[in-house]
Amino acid sequence: MNILIMSHGHPDLSAGGAERAAYSLFEHLRTTPGINRVVFASRALPDQVGHSASMGLFRGRPDEPLVSVPMADWPSLMSCDYDSLRRTVEDLVGWVRPDVVHVHHFAFWSLDLLEILYSLGLRVVFTLHEYMAICQNDGQMIKTDGRLCEAASPMECRFCFPDTSPGMFFLRDRIFKGFLSYCDYFIAPSQFLRDRYLSWGLDPDAITTIENPLAPEILRKASAKAALREQKQGTGFAEEAFAAKARGPGKIRFGYFGQINPFKGLSTLLEAVSALPPRIRDRIEVGVHGANLDKQNAEFQGHMTELLRKQSDVVTSFGPYDNRYVLDLMVSYDWIVVPSIWWKNSPLVIQEARLLGKPVLCSRIGGMAEKIVHGRDGLHFEPGNSLDLARKIETIVSLPEWIANDDAEALKRRHATAVMKHIELYRRVLRSEVA
């Protein structure tokens, strides 16, 4: 079986969770028996390709082409040059000759990609990563005034975008549903996201929930750390000893890992730190490992820079990080904080934290609340509510003993199962046993 995975970016060039999820699946599949060939094709800018052709191999890797495609119009997400896009996709498909195409996003590729693949007679599986088909506000299901959006409708969407008529939103809904009908099957990495798309109108027989597997190297590292912890039990675990030294006596460390944008909620965490009484502030440290602040608008950049400056006695910003070493960074923290204010689907950072047995402090919405059981794997707080988050931090500091019961090997087996579920779905699609 030949598989073509299509992503809207390469994780080494674009540090998003969807890109990493797609690439992790690629890494697993290329070492799986029964898979003849798997190719990871990521959309890229022309200067990233490095020459005038529309495709080039990323760092010379034979199965990782970077693909430069015409821009997609916003907000319609239709290609600005359909004929050029079609020629490029035909060249890619002719080179790979896939049995199944697994699309991990239509962003940048455009919706036209799905129609082109269908017209070429290809079987297409599509992983949904957020709510782009439902919501014009970057697929976040957040109203433009910052409130969470429970459901989209032409009239409600018009309140967010007053320059667009309800009729145009009705047409947008029909267009997106029409293009998604070119796909054979859908994957939702969380039950919450699946339920949202079912409410929107997807066929329940055409979508299943499969978690995104973490990268093989991350899983190997987690196993090695767990084994080393067992060997050193009672004699002092080197990394944990280093972590204790790093945080100083009596300090509880909270870590933030992820992009820095308006939807990720880092400002909620920083405002929560600001609201803490001195006796609590003196007992905590917060590390921020975040990317892409420089890609946000000037107002947001200025706001975040000022928040970080004001909390610099407690908060240290370490900038972007290489995800290959995320476990090495996480091990020095007592808690991982995921403060997103949108209905986040299936955060990889939660999966990574659980591999290390780290408790998670997260917003009580979406896939975050689904992945973390309050009082068992971590604690929930009201999304966007810095005072509630501050109260949870104070509770943790006052009652610091916490045992996270996650078994790294059991979690590793879950990721292996997720890979096999993908493969079985490909086989079912090829046998036409799905809707």
N, C-alpha and C positions, 0 to 999 in steps of 0.2 A: 504494500500500500504506500503510495506517494502522497504526502500531505504538504500543502502550502499554507503557512500561517502568515496572515497579513495584519500588520500593526501600523498605527498612525505615527509611530516613532520608534527609534532604537533606544533602549535604556541607557546606552553609553553616551547618547546625544541628547536625550530628553528624559529627565528623572521622574517620570510619572509612574504611579502604581499600575496602571493598565499596561503600559509598555513592559514593565518588569514581569507582570503576570504572564503576558504572551510569550516573553522570552524564556521564562522558567519552564513553561510547558514545552517549548521547542527543545530546551536542553534535555528534558526527560525523554521526549519522544525519540531523539536521535540515538539513544542508547537502549531503546526498547526492542526486543525481538519481534519480528513480524512487520516492522516499519522499514520499508526499503529505503525511503528517502524522505527527509523533512527539510523544508526550506523556510527560513524566516525572512520575509520581505517587509521592510519598513520604509514608510514614506520619509523622504529627506529633502532638504533644500538643495538647489543645484550646487552651491559651493561645498556642501557636505559630500556630494557624489564625487566632486573633484575633477570633473572633465565635462565636456559638452554633451555627452550621451545622457540618456534618461536613466540609465542604470549603471551601477558600479558596485564591486564587492567591498563590503566594509572591512577594512584592514586586510584585504586579500582573502578573507574567509570564504571558501567556495560555496557555502549554503546560506550566506547572509547578505543578499543584495540590498543596497540602498536604492530607492526608486524615487526619482523626481517626477512629480505629476503637476498638471496645471492647478492653479488655485481654485478653491471652491468658494462660491458666492455665499455671503452671510446675510440673512439667516436661513436662506433656502437650502444651503448645502448642496447645491447643484454645481457641477463642474463648469468652469468658465471656458473650457475648450474640450468638449465631449470627444471630438474626433481624435485629438492628441492623446487624451486619456485612454481611449479604446485601443489605439495602436500600442501604447505602452503596456497595458494589461495583456493584450494578445501576445506580445513578445515575451512577457514574464511567464504566462501560462504555457506558451509553446516551449519554453526552456525547461520548466519544471515538469510538465505533463502530470498534474496532480489528479489523484482520484477524488480527494476531498479538499476544499478550500475552507480554512477556518479563519474567518474575519474577526478581529478583535476590536475594530472601530471603523466607522466610516468618516470620522473627522479627518479633514485634509484630503482624504481620498475622494470624498463626495459620495452622495447617495447613488450617483450614476454607476459607481463600482458594482453595486449589487445587481443592477439590470444587465450590465455587461457580462458578469460571471454567469448569470442565468442564461443569457442568449448564447453563450459558448457551451451550454449543456453541462455545466459543472454543478456538483452537489456542494451546497454551502451551509456551513454551521456558523452561527454568529454568537459571540459572547457579549452580553450587555454589561457595561461597566457603570453606567449612570442612567440618567433619564433624558438624554438628548432628544430622543424621538418625541417625548411628551412635552418637554419644557424648553422654551426659547431662551430662558435665562441661563445659558451655558449648561443646560441639563441638570441643574442643581436642585430644582424644585424648591427654590427659595424666592419669595416675592421680592420685587425690587426695593421694597421698604425694609427688607431684612427678616420678615416673618416667614416661618415655614409654610409651604404650600401643601395642602392635603390632597388636592386633585386639580387637574387642569380642565378648563372649559373655555370656549371662545370668548365669553364675556369676562371671565376672571382674568384671562391672559391679557385682554385689552386694557384692564386697569394697570397692569405692569408696563405695558407698552401702548400708551394712549395714541400714538401716531399710526398704529396698525388696527384695522377694523376687525370686529368679531368675525366677519365673513372671511377675511384672510387667514385668521387662526383656524377656522373650520377647514379651509382649503389646505392649510399646512398639515393638519391632522390627517386628512385623506391622502395627501402626497406621501407622508412618511409611512403610513400603513400600507400604501400601495407598493412602495419600494421594499419594505421589509417582507412583503409577501413573496419576493424572489428568493428568500432564504428557505432552506429545508427544515432547519431546526435551530432553536435558541438555547443558550445556556445562561443561567443566572447564578452568580457566585454566592448569593444569599437568598433565603426564602422571602425576605422582606422585598427585595427588588423584584423577584418573580411575582409576588402578589400585586405589586404596583403595576406591572405590565399586564397582568391578567385583568385588573380593573380597567386599564386603558383599552383593552380589547384584543390582546393576543390570545390565540387558541391555546387552552390549557394542555392539549395533547401535543403541542409543538414546542414546549419549553420545560426544561428540567433544571434542578438546582445541583450544581457541582462546584465545589470550592476550588479556587485557583491554587494550584500546587506551588509551594515555595521552591526556589532554585535548589538543585541537587547539592551544590556546595554549601549552602546554608544548612541543609539537613545534615550533611556530613559533619559540619562543625558543631552543630547542636549535640549530635551523638557523642562526639569526642569530648565535649565539655561535660556531658552527663557522666561518661565513663570516668573521666578524670576526677570529677567530684566524688564519685563512689570510692575510687582508689585512695583519695586523700581524706576521706571522711574521718574526722577525729584528730587529724594531724595538721589541718590547715590547708585550705585550697588557695593556691597561689594567686589566681586572678581575683578571688574574693578578698584576699588579704590586701592586694593592691587597691581594690575598690574601697575598702575601709580606710586605707591611708589617704586615698584621693579625697574622700568626703570629710575627713577630719572627725574628731571625737564627737559622738552624739548627733551627727548630721544625718538626715534622711534625704536622699537624692531622688529627684523627679526628672525624667528625661522626656523631651519632645523630639520626635523624629518625623520628618515629612517636608512637604513643600510649604512655603510661606505665601499664602494668598488669602483673600478675604473670607473664603469658605472654610479654611482649615482651623479657625478658632484660636490661633496662637494669642491673639489679643485678649481673649477671655482668660487664658492662663496667666498672662502678665498682669491683667487687672485684678485677678484673684490674689496674686502675690502682693500686689499693692494694698489690698484690703486686709491682709493678715496682721494681727497684733505683733508688736516687737518680740514677745516671748516665743512666738511660733516662727517668725522670720529668722530668728537667730539659730533655729534648729534645722533649717532646710537649705538645700542648694538645688537650683534648677539649671539643667543644661539644654540648650536649644541647638539641635542639629537640623538645619533647614536650608532648602535650596530655593532659588528662583525669586527671591525678594526683589532682585534687580530687574525682573521682568514685569513687575507690577507698576501701576500708575504712580505718579509722583506723590499724590496725596497719601496713598496707602503706605508707600515707602517711608515718607516723613513721619507718619503716625507710628509705625512699627519701630522705627529708629529711636524715636523719642521715648516710647514705652520701654524699650530695651535699656536705654540710657538711665532712665529713672529707677530701674530695678537692678542696676548693675552690681549692687552689693550682694544680691542673692542669685541673679540670673547671669549665666555666661553663654554667649552666642558663639558656637564653634563653626558656623557656616555649613556649606554642603558636605556630604559624606559619601564615600564609596560604599554602595550597598553590600559589596562582598565582605565588608568588615563590620556590618551592622551589629552582629552578635558580640564582637569584641568591644564595641562601644556600649552596648546595652548592659553588659555584665556589671558595669560599675554603678548602675542605678538600682534603686530599691523599687521604684514604681515607674511605669511608662504612662504618659498622659496623652490621650487622643481626644482633643477638645473640639472636633469639627462641628460646625453649626448646620450642616446639611445632612440629608438622609444618606449618609455614607454607606456604600454597598458592602464591601468586604475588605477592610483595611489590612494590607499585608503586614503593617507594623504590629497589629494585634497578634497575628499568627507568629511573627518572629518573637514577640515578647513571651508568648505562651511556651514556645520551644525552650526558653530559658527558665520557665517557671516564675516569670516576673508578673506580679499583679498589675492590672490595668485600670486606670482611672479614666473613664470615657463618658461621652455624652449619651444620654438615655434615649437614643433614637436610632432608627434604621438598622443596618447590619452591625453596628457597634454594640447595641443592646442585645442583639441576637447572639453575637460571638462571646460576650462576657456576661456571665451570670452574676448579678449583684449579690455581694456577700460571699461568693465562692471563688470566682476568678479575679475579682476586683470590685470596684465600686462605680456606680453611675452618678451623674449629676445632671441637672437641668441644662439643656443645650443653650449656650450663650449667656448663662447666668453665672457671672463671676463670683457673686456672693455665695451661691450654693457650692461652687467649686472650692472657694476658700474654706467653707465649713467642712467639706470632705477632707481637705488637706489638714485642717486642724484636728479632725478626728483621727487621721492616720498618725499624726505626730504624737497625739495624746495616747494612742494605743498602737505602738509601733510593731508589735509582734504580728506577723502575717505569714502563713504557710500556703503557698500556691501548690496545689496537688497535681499539676499537669505532669504526665509521664512523657518525656521527650521521645522515647521509642514508640509509644502508642501514637503520638502525634505524627511521627515520621511515617508510620504505617497508614495513617489517614491520608497523607499526601500521596503515597503510592497508590492507594485506592482511588483517589481523585484522577490520577493519570490513567488508570485502567478504565475508569468510567468514561473518560474522553474517547479512548480507543474503541470501546464497545459501542459508543454512540456513533462514531465514524462508520463502523461496520453495519450498524442498523440503517444508517442513512444510505449506504451503498446498496443494502438489500431492500431499500424502499419500505422499511418496516416502521417508518415514522410518518406523522401527518404531513 
